[in-house]
Amino acid sequence: MTIRKIAMPWAAAGERTYCLPTSFLLTMALGEAPEAIPAQFDVRGGHARAATKLDGGPVDRIVSRFAGAVRIARVHSARSSWHLRGQRNANFDALEQTSGVARTFLFEVAPGAAIGDLVRELAQLSRVSAASPNYVCVSPFELGVVRAAGAVDSAWAPHLMVRAPEALAHEPGDSAVLLGLVDSGVAPEHPELAGRLRAGLDTVHLASDAVSPGIRLLGEHSDYDHNPRDHFVGHGMACAGIMCGLGLQLAPGLAGDSQIIPLRALAAAQMPGHANPVGLGAISDLDAAVKLAVDLGSKIINMSFGTDDSALSPDSPKPHADVVKYAQEHGCILVAASGNNGQWTRYWPAAHPSVIAVGAVGEDGLPTSFTTRGDHVALCAPGERILSTGLTGYQNVTGTSFAAPFVAAACALLVARGARRAMPVDSACALKLLAESSQSFGTRPASGCGAGILDAAAALVALDAMIDRLRDGEETEDG
């Protein structure tokens, strides 16, 4: 979901995507980023002080002219220095440098700064690779979460549609295959997730004065910590149950024995005109969570959030590009919801070429009226009235946010099956298998909805057949 109805005097003229009034993002060109700027995880934890200057040159002069005093920290921590409290800005490796994650900084400014004019000026500097407002997205995108749970028997219908029982009989999954869940957090004591959650992190940092009047932040929303608990939203819990629920009162999660690393990157917020709390996440917090998911060993990451491309400023860089590149270079499979506006458009991160974008079908197996379409959409999965876990008990949920976890879970089974047969499965391989084995939508045209409907069992059979062909060919050559 993209917030469009709140006035933003600090933003560029014509900006339609909500951005924070007190922060912006800047990525320096390769070789231009100063080493001494601390990582924000150290700053939030009280282990380092935010910097007040960046380059001692044109960047600082422009920032001072538009914003006055600032606080600066790196968005990301170095993979190799995570254990060095207070020094997590040290020793970024080559992939961190080339992808851009080592060179991205969060600037915090006082209210009233002209963020739009500031980032436009900074983007013109040769030593700056990208400058952008700190955009905010909301999950669920446009559709509300239906809190009341329906009949337990109905929980099986979506899983039967994607042939989950056959898939799990073919491949039960592997606890060594980790699914990163970048979302609103989880309720770790839920019985359906017992033994299925690894330790996680919370990257939410939204000061109360960093959002517009009318948006009320709920609960904890400003401290980086190791507690990814969600008290208010339940969005992440619905995704978690679809992937890894034990099946006590639900159909078992499609990821089987795989485990989840929960990353809380969406704060709880009460939005004008919304009856239920929603998850509200700044790009800086979401990107930090995605990188941490990769660094913690996630092989697959589910991203049920997005920013509408049509609402971005024409000059703004596409959100999440650096962390998507970083994850791809580490062999991580990224899965994202396509969006819920029912139009032919693009949401980021789903529209990045290396991300598997997932649309939604209803109980009839046809694309829903709300699913966002486009040439980038890879395939669809059930996304209407899905019974899954809630913060307590169970809930029915609707949206592409809940179609994406079916595909992420199927990817986890493919990775587990590949490991069982000594065959690495990367994103390109997973996408090919999922698309070529998908089920037909039927007779109604489904333009912009991808190859078809997820068939997890057929994808696993296709993987086995591919491995058999490769081995037969190798044996023939050896013979």
Summary of the structure (lengths in Angstrom):
residues: 479
radius of gyration: 21.8
end to end distance: 57.3
largest distance: 74.1
contacts: 1840
relative contact order: 0.14
helix: 30%
strand: 22%
